[in-house]
Amino acid sequence: MRHNLVEHKEHFQRDELEVARWMKTDFVFLRNTTTLKDAAELLIKNQLNEVPIVDEHQHFLGVLSLSMIMQSLLKDTSLAESIEIHYDRRIKPLSFQEILSDISPLTKASVPVVNNQNILIGVLTQHEILEVLAQTYHKMNLLETKVEWFNVCFDNIYEGIIVVDKNGFVKMINKAYSSYLGVEQGAAIGQHVVSVIEGTRLHIVLQTGIPERNQVQFLQGQEVVAHRIPIWRNNEIIGGIGILVFQGVSELYRIFDRIQDLQVTKNPSLSNINIEQQPPKEDPITFAQVIGESESFAHAKNIARRAAKSPASILITGESGVGKEIFTQAIHSLSNYSGGPFISVNCASIPEQLLESELFGYEEGAFTGSKKKGKPGKFLLAHKGTLFLDEIGDMPLHMQSKILRVLQEREVEPVGGSKPISVDFRLIAATNRPIEDMIKENKFREDLYYRLNVIPIFIPPLRERKNDIPLLIGHFIKLICKKYKIPSKEISRETVAAMMEYEWPGNIRELVNVIERLVTLVEGHDIYFDDFQRYFLEQKKQIPEFTTMEETKLESFNSFESLKNAGLNKEKELLLLIIKEEKGNKTRAAKKLGISRATLYNKLKEYNIELST
């Protein structure tokens, strides 16, 4: 009998050295009710020396070998007899979760593998073990080569780079940075970053979890540009990277975006937008405000940047709330149509009966209740600019054909009019609906789809780019504080970790809503995890189980400064912990906490902590 468990393989891909990763899932086994004759024939046919035995429920029972069958036949056992009493029950199987490096060397050609219910799911042979060893050796060689290349690049890169662990101690520093600071690389490693870099905020970034980019820092007597980036893994901060920029190539996009900001801001044509058009409530959006650096999001931004200079139609897809309109505005600002208006139309929000007159406009007396002088439609208002048709998937079929004609002819005929008017605009459409499925269901015109989808851009949902969340949090907190003229606020690291764990079904729109709520309603300077939980209670939503929020370990804090978001009780706990670790030595405790002995004595007095002498 042959068993195939290919369908279970995805479940087992958890660790490269797990038995489940390497076991054979296409194997031969026997029921315990099989006769000796059938067992012998199966072993000979498959050229096997032994075979695992299972019961009717696939539970592993033992192993039967050819030698066992021969011994039974020498005792005049009938070939028609069941194998039930002839197999070896002493064989211990392997668990599919065991790690290959932890198991003893195989003494047999193969060993059965079972799951947690003792069900036979595979066999591990010596051949697989040899394959593991060969691949591991190969990977080690590749890794050594990569490490060598990394070290060469790290030490020869133009920018200064420093890497610290989660407590702020230097693990790596390249030649460019150490030379600029005037310190030896070896001397810097192992030191706390605050003792290596004057005025650094890298340790603060480790506490908040929010990146700080393009920050001006006064270092070695001059102003330099610095990036401070926390390293997240499994919703926890494991370290941080500081980058000192000497205005090299890595700043190209930043400089380009800032120049673009200035050009758009100074463009006088943008200040004369008709009341019917979208008023510029704030400065025009550019790619500098499209926040995100994850691979999938960066890919979308790169396509959008390249597409901006082309007059071709763009179709932006993605879930509701991912930021399709901000992408569109950034494209408009960078395009050759940036001197013209930006007109946005939500196709789902306009009643079907009014949609044609809204898009095409109407002439005087076109219908009862129409304005005396008529009204220009969105197509005309977008002349020499960009027209954004949001929720294009909700466009009625009869209107789709009319839009297609406008795109083909580049002419618009207002309702009640008799003379077509030439128009020139850049069209960008967006939808969160599956247009290709709608085409199959005859709910969307295929020819219009191809007209719109010349350049497709997919914006990934927030849950697929969680490493961007700290960056977005920092950006929106600053933006909202500025908008409402609120003093700047800080958000605790555990709150950032919880926000990274949350799935954000409403994507960026929901994130902005939550941050705006927290910034405006939370009293004081700090935003805590409890404030974030309150959002779910107010919305009458079930509070998610945040695994990262069981308890913030004191060991993850390295100073009182890092506890400023954690409250006084935590500060007292940390104080007691460090004093215990240093066996009551006040000098060492103060040094470890990053405070003076005088401050330590004040803290001891504040929390009524008495030390035995």
C-alpha positions as CSV (number, residue, x, y, z in Angstrom):
1,M,0.0,0.0,0.0
2,R,1.4,3.5,-0.9
3,H,0.6,6.7,1.0
4,N,1.1,10.3,-0.3
5,L,1.0,13.3,2.0
6,V,1.9,16.1,-0.5
7,E,-1.1,18.1,0.8
8,H,0.4,18.3,4.2
9,K,3.8,19.7,3.1
10,E,2.9,23.4,3.5
11,H,2.0,22.7,7.1
12,F,5.4,21.3,7.8
13,Q,7.6,24.0,6.2
14,R,8.4,25.6,9.6
15,D,12.1,24.9,10.1
16,E,14.7,23.8,7.6
17,L,16.0,21.1,9.9
18,E,12.7,19.7,11.1
19,V,12.2,16.0,10.3
20,A,9.0,17.0,8.5
21,R,11.0,19.1,6.0
22,W,13.1,16.1,4.9
23,M,11.0,12.9,5.4
24,K,9.6,11.0,2.5
25,T,5.9,11.4,2.3
26,D,5.5,8.9,-0.5
27,F,6.1,5.6,1.2
28,V,5.0,2.0,1.5
29,F,3.3,0.6,4.6
30,L,1.2,-2.5,5.7
31,R,-1.9,-3.0,7.7
32,N,-1.5,-5.4,10.7
33,T,-4.1,-7.7,9.1
34,T,-2.0,-8.4,6.0
35,T,-0.9,-12.0,5.5
36,L,2.8,-13.0,5.5
37,K,2.5,-14.0,1.8
38,D,1.2,-10.5,0.8
39,A,3.8,-8.8,3.0
40,A,6.7,-10.8,1.4
41,E,5.5,-10.1,-2.1
42,L,5.2,-6.3,-1.4
43,L,8.7,-6.1,0.1
44,I,10.2,-8.0,-2.8
45,K,8.3,-6.0,-5.4
46,N,9.4,-2.6,-3.9
47,Q,12.9,-3.9,-3.2
48,L,12.5,-3.1,0.5
49,N,14.2,-4.8,3.4
50,E,11.5,-3.6,5.9
51,V,8.2,-1.8,6.1
52,P,6.2,0.0,8.8
53,I,3.0,-1.5,10.2
54,V,-0.1,0.4,11.0
55,D,-3.6,-0.3,12.3
56,E,-6.9,0.5,10.5
57,H,-6.6,4.1,11.7
58,Q,-3.1,4.6,10.4
59,H,-1.6,4.5,13.9
60,F,2.0,3.3,13.9
61,L,2.5,-0.2,15.5
62,G,6.0,-1.4,14.5
63,V,8.2,-2.7,11.7
64,L,8.2,-5.9,9.7
65,S,11.4,-7.0,7.8
66,L,12.1,-9.8,5.3
67,S,14.3,-11.5,7.9
68,M,11.4,-11.6,10.3
69,I,9.2,-13.3,7.6
70,M,11.9,-15.8,6.9
71,Q,12.3,-16.7,10.6
72,S,8.5,-17.2,10.8
73,L,8.5,-19.5,7.8
74,L,11.4,-21.6,9.3
75,K,9.1,-22.2,12.2
76,D,6.5,-23.8,9.8
77,T,4.3,-20.7,10.0
78,S,1.6,-20.6,7.3
79,L,2.0,-17.9,4.6
80,A,-1.7,-17.3,5.0
81,E,-1.2,-16.3,8.6
82,S,-1.6,-12.6,9.6
83,I,1.6,-10.6,10.3
84,E,0.0,-9.4,13.6
85,I,2.4,-11.4,15.9
86,H,5.4,-11.4,13.7
87,Y,6.5,-7.7,13.4
88,D,8.8,-5.8,15.8
89,R,6.9,-3.5,18.2
90,R,10.1,-2.2,19.9
91,I,10.9,0.3,17.1
92,K,10.6,3.9,18.3
93,P,9.4,6.3,15.6
94,L,10.6,9.9,15.1
95,S,8.3,12.9,15.7
96,F,7.8,15.1,12.6
97,Q,8.7,18.1,14.8
98,E,12.1,16.7,15.9
99,I,15.2,18.6,14.7
100,L,17.7,16.5,12.6
101,S,20.7,17.9,14.4
102,D,19.2,16.6,17.7
103,I,18.5,13.0,16.8
104,S,20.9,10.1,17.2
105,P,22.6,8.7,14.0
106,L,20.3,6.3,12.2
107,T,21.2,2.6,12.7
108,K,18.6,1.4,10.2
109,A,18.0,2.2,6.5
110,S,14.8,4.1,7.4
111,V,12.9,5.2,10.5
112,P,9.1,5.8,10.6
113,V,7.9,9.4,11.3
114,V,4.6,10.1,13.2
115,N,2.6,13.1,14.1
116,N,1.3,14.1,17.6
117,Q,-1.5,11.4,17.4
118,N,1.0,8.6,16.6
119,I,-0.3,8.5,13.0
120,L,2.3,7.4,10.4
121,I,3.0,10.3,8.1
122,G,6.4,9.5,6.6
123,V,9.8,7.8,6.7
124,L,13.2,9.2,7.1
125,T,16.0,7.4,5.3
126,Q,19.8,7.7,5.5
127,H,19.7,9.2,2.0
128,E,17.7,12.2,3.3
129,I,20.2,12.6,6.1
130,L,23.1,12.7,3.6
131,E,21.1,15.2,1.5
132,V,20.6,17.5,4.5
133,L,24.3,17.4,5.3
134,A,25.2,18.2,1.6
135,Q,22.8,21.1,1.4
136,T,23.9,22.5,4.8
137,Y,27.5,22.4,3.8
138,H,26.6,24.1,0.5
139,K,24.7,26.8,2.4
140,M,27.5,27.4,4.8
141,N,29.9,28.0,2.0
142,L,27.4,30.4,0.4
143,L,26.9,32.1,3.7
144,E,30.6,32.5,4.2
145,T,30.9,34.1,0.8
146,K,28.0,36.4,1.5
147,V,29.5,37.5,4.8
148,E,32.8,38.3,3.1
149,W,31.0,40.4,0.5
150,F,29.0,42.1,3.2
151,N,32.0,43.0,5.2
152,V,33.7,44.4,2.1
153,C,30.7,46.5,1.2
154,F,30.0,47.5,4.8
155,D,33.5,48.9,5.3
156,N,33.7,50.6,1.8
157,I,30.3,52.1,1.6
158,Y,30.3,55.9,1.3
159,E,27.8,56.6,4.1
160,G,28.6,56.0,7.8
161,I,26.7,53.1,9.3
162,I,26.4,51.9,12.9
163,V,24.4,48.9,14.1
164,V,23.3,48.5,17.8
165,D,21.5,45.8,19.7
166,K,18.1,46.3,21.3
167,N,19.8,47.8,24.4
168,G,21.7,50.3,22.4
169,F,25.2,48.7,22.5
170,V,27.3,48.9,19.4
171,K,27.6,45.7,17.4
172,M,29.0,47.0,14.2
173,I,30.4,50.3,12.9
174,N,32.0,50.8,9.4
175,K,35.2,52.7,8.6
176,A,33.4,55.8,7.2
177,Y,31.5,56.4,10.5
178,S,34.4,55.5,12.8
179,S,36.8,57.7,10.8
180,Y,34.4,60.6,10.9
181,L,34.0,60.2,14.7
182,G,37.7,59.8,15.2
183,V,37.4,56.5,17.1
184,E,38.7,53.0,16.4
185,Q,36.2,50.5,15.1
186,G,37.3,47.9,17.8
187,A,37.0,50.5,20.6
188,A,33.5,51.5,19.6
189,I,32.1,47.9,19.5
190,G,30.6,46.9,22.8
191,Q,30.1,50.6,24.0
192,H,26.7,52.2,24.4
193,V,25.8,54.3,21.4
194,V,25.4,57.5,23.6
195,S,29.1,57.2,24.6
196,V,30.2,56.8,20.9
197,I,28.0,59.4,19.1
198,E,27.5,62.8,20.5
199,G,23.8,63.8,20.7
200,T,22.5,60.6,19.1
201,R,18.8,59.6,19.3
202,L,19.3,56.1,18.1
203,H,18.6,54.7,21.6
204,I,15.4,56.8,21.7
205,V,14.3,55.2,18.4
206,L,14.8,51.8,20.0
207,Q,12.4,52.8,22.7
208,T,9.7,54.3,20.5
209,G,10.0,51.9,17.5
210,I,9.4,54.9,15.2
211,P,12.1,55.6,12.5
212,E,13.6,59.0,12.2
213,R,14.8,59.9,8.7
214,N,16.5,62.9,7.1
215,Q,17.1,64.4,10.6
216,V,19.7,67.2,10.9
217,Q,22.2,66.3,13.6
218,F,25.1,68.4,14.9
219,L,28.1,66.2,14.9
220,Q,31.9,66.9,15.0
221,G,31.2,70.6,14.7
222,Q,29.0,70.5,11.7
223,E,25.4,69.7,10.6
224,V,24.9,66.3,9.0
225,V,21.9,64.3,7.8
226,A,21.1,61.2,9.8
227,H,18.7,58.3,9.6
228,R,17.8,56.2,12.7
229,I,15.9,53.0,11.9
230,P,14.7,50.4,14.4
231,I,15.0,46.7,13.3
232,W,11.8,44.8,13.9
233,R,11.4,41.1,13.9
234,N,8.2,39.2,15.0
235,N,6.8,42.5,16.3
236,E,9.7,43.1,18.6
237,I,12.7,45.5,18.3
238,I,15.9,43.5,18.1
239,G,18.2,46.4,17.3
240,G,18.7,49.6,15.3
241,I,20.7,51.1,12.5
242,G,22.1,54.6,12.3
243,I,23.1,56.0,8.9
244,L,25.2,59.2,8.5
245,V,24.6,60.7,5.1
246,F,27.4,62.6,3.4
247,Q,24.9,63.8,0.7
248,G,25.7,60.8,-1.5
249,V,23.6,58.8,-4.0
250,S,21.3,57.4,-1.4
251,E,19.8,60.9,-0.9
252,L,18.8,61.2,-4.6
253,Y,15.2,60.4,-4.1
254,R,14.9,62.5,-1.0
255,I,16.4,65.5,-2.7
256,F,14.3,64.9,-5.9
257,D,11.1,64.7,-3.8
258,R,11.9,67.9,-1.9
259,I,12.7,69.8,-5.2
260,Q,9.4,68.5,-6.5
261,D,7.6,69.8,-3.4
262,L,9.1,73.3,-4.0
263,Q,8.2,73.3,-7.7
264,V,4.6,72.2,-7.1
265,T,4.2,74.7,-4.2
266,K,5.4,77.6,-6.4
267,N,3.3,76.6,-9.4
268,P,0.9,79.6,-9.7
269,S,-1.7,77.7,-11.8
270,L,-2.6,75.5,-8.9
271,S,-3.8,78.5,-6.9
272,N,-6.6,79.3,-9.4
273,I,-8.7,76.2,-9.2
274,N,-12.4,76.6,-9.9
275,I,-14.8,76.2,-7.0
276,E,-16.1,73.1,-8.8
277,Q,-12.7,71.6,-8.7
278,Q,-11.0,70.0,-5.6
279,P,-9.6,72.9,-3.6
280,P,-6.0,72.6,-2.4
281,K,-6.7,72.4,1.4
282,E,-3.0,71.7,1.9
283,D,0.2,71.7,-0.1
284,P,-0.1,69.4,-3.2
285,I,0.8,65.8,-2.5
286,T,4.1,64.5,-3.8
287,F,5.9,61.1,-3.5
288,A,7.7,62.5,-0.4
289,Q,4.4,62.1,1.4
290,V,3.7,58.6,0.1
291,I,5.1,56.8,3.2
292,G,6.3,53.3,3.0
293,E,9.5,51.3,2.2
294,S,8.4,47.7,2.2
295,E,9.4,45.8,-0.9
296,S,5.8,45.5,-2.4
297,F,5.0,49.2,-1.6
298,A,8.3,50.5,-2.9
299,H,7.6,48.5,-6.1
300,A,4.2,50.3,-6.5
301,K,5.9,53.7,-5.9
302,N,8.6,53.0,-8.5
303,I,6.0,52.1,-11.1
304,A,4.0,55.2,-10.2
305,R,7.0,57.4,-10.5
306,R,7.9,56.1,-13.9
307,A,4.3,56.2,-15.1
308,A,3.9,59.9,-14.0
309,K,5.8,61.2,-17.0
310,S,3.7,59.2,-19.5
311,P,0.2,60.4,-20.6
312,A,-1.0,56.8,-20.6
313,S,-4.1,55.8,-18.5
314,I,-3.4,54.2,-15.1
315,L,-5.6,51.8,-13.2
316,I,-4.8,51.6,-9.5
317,T,-6.2,48.6,-7.6
318,G,-6.2,47.6,-4.0
319,E,-8.4,47.2,-1.0
320,S,-10.4,50.1,0.4
321,G,-8.3,52.6,2.4
322,V,-4.9,51.6,1.1
323,G,-4.2,55.1,-0.2
324,K,-5.2,55.1,-3.9
325,E,-6.0,58.8,-4.1
326,I,-2.8,59.9,-2.5
327,F,-0.9,57.9,-5.1
328,T,-3.0,59.6,-7.8
329,Q,-2.2,63.1,-6.4
330,A,1.5,62.3,-6.3
331,I,1.4,61.1,-9.9
332,H,-0.4,64.2,-10.9
333,S,2.2,66.4,-9.1
334,L,5.0,64.7,-11.0
335,S,3.3,64.6,-14.4
336,N,3.4,66.9,-17.3
337,Y,-0.2,67.8,-16.3
338,S,0.8,69.2,-12.9
339,G,0.2,72.7,-14.1
340,G,-3.5,71.9,-14.6
341,P,-6.2,71.0,-12.2
342,F,-6.7,67.8,-10.3
343,I,-10.3,66.6,-10.5
344,S,-11.5,63.7,-8.3
345,V,-14.8,61.9,-8.9
346,N,-16.1,59.1,-6.7
347,C,-18.2,57.1,-9.1
348,A,-19.9,55.2,-6.2
349,S,-21.1,58.4,-4.4
350,I,-23.0,60.1,-7.3
351,P,-26.5,58.9,-8.0
352,E,-26.8,57.1,-11.3
353,Q,-29.3,59.6,-12.6
354,L,-26.9,62.5,-12.1
355,L,-23.7,60.8,-13.1
356,E,-23.8,61.8,-16.8
357,S,-24.5,65.5,-16.1
358,E,-21.7,65.5,-13.5
359,L,-19.1,64.0,-15.9
360,F,-20.2,65.6,-19.2
361,G,-21.9,68.8,-17.9
362,Y,-25.0,70.2,-19.5
363,E,-26.1,73.1,-21.6
364,E,-28.6,75.8,-20.7
365,G,-32.1,74.4,-20.5
366,A,-31.0,70.8,-20.9
367,F,-33.5,69.6,-18.3
368,T,-35.9,71.0,-15.7
369,G,-34.0,72.6,-12.8
370,S,-30.8,73.0,-14.7
371,K,-28.7,76.2,-14.3
372,K,-29.5,79.0,-16.7
373,K,-25.9,79.1,-18.1
374,G,-25.4,75.4,-17.9
375,K,-22.6,73.7,-16.0
376,P,-19.2,72.3,-17.2
377,G,-18.7,68.6,-16.4
378,K,-15.7,67.0,-14.8
379,F,-14.2,66.1,-18.1
380,L,-14.1,69.8,-19.1
381,L,-12.9,70.9,-15.7
382,A,-10.0,68.4,-15.9
383,H,-8.8,69.9,-19.2
384,K,-5.0,70.2,-19.2
385,G,-5.0,68.4,-15.8
386,T,-5.7,65.0,-14.3
387,L,-9.1,63.3,-13.9
388,F,-9.3,60.7,-11.1
389,L,-12.2,58.3,-11.4
390,D,-12.4,56.6,-8.0
391,E,-14.4,53.4,-7.6
392,I,-14.6,52.9,-11.3
393,G,-15.9,49.4,-10.7
394,D,-19.2,51.0,-9.6
395,M,-19.7,52.8,-12.9
396,P,-23.1,51.8,-14.5
397,L,-22.7,49.8,-17.8
398,H,-24.5,52.4,-20.0
399,M,-22.0,55.1,-18.7
400,Q,-19.0,52.9,-19.4
401,S,-19.6,53.0,-23.1
402,K,-19.8,56.9,-23.0
403,I,-16.6,57.1,-21.1
404,L,-14.9,54.8,-23.5
405,R,-15.9,57.1,-26.4
406,V,-14.4,60.1,-24.6
407,L,-11.1,58.3,-24.2
408,Q,-11.1,57.2,-27.8
409,E,-12.2,60.5,-29.4
410,R,-10.9,63.0,-26.8
411,E,-14.1,64.9,-27.2
412,V,-17.0,65.6,-24.8
413,E,-20.6,66.5,-25.7
414,P,-22.5,68.1,-22.8
415,V,-26.0,66.9,-22.0
416,G,-28.4,68.9,-24.2
417,G,-25.5,70.1,-26.4
418,S,-25.0,69.5,-30.1
419,K,-21.3,70.3,-30.6
420,P,-18.5,68.2,-29.2
421,I,-15.7,69.9,-27.3
422,S,-12.1,68.8,-27.4
423,V,-10.5,67.8,-24.1
424,D,-7.0,66.9,-23.1
425,F,-6.5,65.3,-19.7
426,R,-4.6,62.5,-17.9
427,L,-7.0,59.8,-16.7
428,I,-6.3,57.7,-13.6
429,A,-8.9,55.2,-12.4
430,A,-9.0,53.2,-9.2
431,T,-11.1,50.4,-7.8
432,N,-11.2,47.8,-5.0
433,R,-13.3,45.5,-7.0
434,P,-12.2,42.5,-9.1
435,I,-12.7,44.0,-12.5
436,E,-11.6,40.9,-14.4
437,D,-14.3,38.8,-12.6
438,M,-16.8,41.6,-13.4
439,I,-16.0,41.3,-17.1
440,K,-16.8,37.6,-17.0
441,E,-20.1,38.4,-15.3
442,N,-20.8,41.1,-18.0
443,K,-20.8,43.8,-15.3
444,F,-17.8,45.7,-16.8
445,R,-16.8,46.4,-20.4
446,E,-13.7,44.6,-21.5
447,D,-12.7,47.3,-24.0
448,L,-13.0,50.0,-21.4
449,Y,-10.9,47.9,-19.0
450,Y,-8.1,47.7,-21.6
451,R,-8.3,51.4,-22.1
452,L,-7.9,52.1,-18.4
453,N,-5.4,49.4,-17.6
454,V,-2.6,50.6,-19.8
455,I,-0.4,51.0,-16.7
456,P,-1.6,48.8,-13.7
457,I,-0.5,49.7,-10.2
458,F,-1.4,47.4,-7.2
459,I,-1.2,48.9,-3.7
460,P,-0.7,46.2,-1.1
461,P,-2.9,46.2,2.1
462,L,-1.3,47.4,5.3
463,R,-1.3,43.9,6.8
464,E,1.2,42.8,4.1
465,R,3.6,45.7,4.8
466,K,3.6,45.8,8.6
467,N,7.2,47.0,8.8
468,D,5.9,50.3,7.4
469,I,3.6,50.8,10.3
470,P,6.1,52.5,12.7
471,L,7.1,54.9,9.9
472,L,3.4,55.7,9.2
473,I,2.7,56.1,12.9
474,G,5.5,58.7,13.4
475,H,4.4,60.5,10.2
476,F,0.7,60.8,11.0
477,I,1.3,61.8,14.7
478,K,3.5,64.7,13.5
479,L,0.9,65.6,10.8
480,I,-2.1,65.5,13.1
481,C,-0.3,67.4,15.9
482,K,0.6,70.1,13.4
483,K,-3.0,70.1,11.9
484,Y,-4.7,70.7,15.3
485,K,-1.8,72.7,16.8
486,I,-1.3,70.1,19.5
487,P,2.0,69.7,21.3
488,S,4.0,66.8,20.0
489,K,3.1,63.4,21.5
490,E,5.0,60.2,22.0
491,I,3.7,56.7,21.6
492,S,4.9,53.8,23.7
493,R,6.9,50.9,22.1
494,E,4.4,48.3,23.2
495,T,1.6,50.3,21.5
496,V,3.6,50.4,18.3
497,A,4.1,46.6,18.5
498,A,0.4,46.1,19.0
499,M,-0.4,48.2,16.0
500,M,2.0,46.1,14.0
501,E,0.2,43.0,15.1
502,Y,-3.3,44.3,14.3
503,E,-4.6,43.3,10.9
504,W,-6.0,46.8,10.0
505,P,-9.0,45.8,7.8
506,G,-9.6,49.4,7.0
507,N,-5.9,49.9,6.0
508,I,-4.3,53.4,6.1
509,R,-7.7,55.0,6.5
510,E,-8.3,53.1,9.7
511,L,-4.8,53.7,11.0
512,V,-5.2,57.5,10.4
513,N,-8.5,57.4,12.1
514,V,-7.1,55.7,15.2
515,I,-4.0,57.9,15.4
516,E,-6.2,61.1,15.0
517,R,-8.5,59.8,17.8
518,L,-5.6,59.0,20.1
519,V,-3.7,62.3,19.4
520,T,-6.8,64.5,20.0
521,L,-8.4,62.6,22.9
522,V,-5.5,61.3,25.0
523,E,-4.5,63.7,27.7
524,G,-0.9,64.3,28.3
525,H,2.3,63.7,26.3
526,D,2.2,59.9,26.0
527,I,0.0,57.4,24.3
528,Y,-0.2,54.0,25.9
529,F,-1.4,50.5,24.9
530,D,-4.5,51.0,27.1
531,D,-5.5,54.0,25.0
532,F,-5.2,51.8,21.8
533,Q,-7.4,49.1,23.4
534,R,-10.0,51.8,24.3
535,Y,-10.5,52.4,20.5
536,F,-12.0,48.9,20.1
537,L,-14.3,49.4,23.1
538,E,-15.5,52.7,21.8
539,Q,-16.1,51.1,18.3
540,K,-17.8,48.2,20.0
541,K,-15.3,45.9,18.3
542,Q,-13.9,42.7,19.8
543,I,-10.4,43.5,21.3
544,P,-7.8,41.4,19.5
545,E,-5.5,39.2,21.5
546,F,-2.2,40.9,21.2
547,T,0.4,38.2,21.8
548,T,3.1,40.8,22.1
549,M,1.3,42.6,24.9
550,E,1.4,39.8,27.5
551,E,4.0,41.8,29.5
552,T,6.8,44.1,28.4
553,K,10.0,42.5,29.8
554,L,12.0,44.7,32.0
555,E,15.1,43.3,30.5
556,S,14.3,45.0,27.3
557,F,14.8,48.4,28.9
558,N,18.3,49.7,29.4
559,S,17.7,53.0,31.3
560,F,15.1,55.2,33.0
561,E,14.9,57.2,29.9
562,S,13.6,54.2,28.0
563,L,10.9,53.8,30.6
564,K,9.4,57.2,30.2
565,N,6.4,55.7,28.4
566,A,6.0,52.8,30.8
567,G,4.8,54.6,34.0
568,L,6.2,55.0,37.5
569,N,5.5,51.4,38.6
570,K,7.7,50.0,35.9
571,E,10.4,52.5,36.8
572,K,10.4,51.2,40.4
573,E,10.4,47.6,39.2
574,L,13.4,48.3,37.0
575,L,15.2,50.0,39.8
576,L,14.7,47.0,42.1
577,L,15.8,44.6,39.3
578,I,19.1,46.5,38.5
579,I,19.9,46.9,42.2
580,K,19.4,43.2,42.7
581,E,21.5,42.3,39.7
582,E,24.3,44.6,41.0
583,K,24.0,43.1,44.5
584,G,23.3,46.5,46.0
585,N,26.3,48.3,44.5
586,K,24.9,51.8,44.0
587,T,27.7,53.0,41.7
588,R,27.3,50.1,39.3
589,A,23.5,50.4,39.4
590,A,23.6,54.1,38.6
591,K,26.0,53.5,35.7
592,K,23.8,50.7,34.3
593,L,20.7,52.9,34.6
594,G,22.4,55.8,32.9
595,I,22.0,58.2,35.8
596,S,24.2,59.8,38.4
597,R,24.5,58.5,42.0
598,A,22.6,61.6,43.2
599,T,19.7,60.8,40.9
600,L,19.8,57.2,42.1
601,Y,19.5,58.3,45.7
602,N,16.6,60.6,44.9
603,K,14.9,57.7,43.1
604,L,15.4,55.4,46.1
605,K,13.9,58.0,48.4
606,E,11.0,58.6,46.0
607,Y,10.0,55.0,45.9
608,N,10.8,54.4,49.6
609,I,13.4,51.7,48.8
610,E,15.8,51.0,51.6
611,L,19.0,49.1,50.9
612,S,20.6,47.0,53.6
613,T,24.2,48.0,54.3
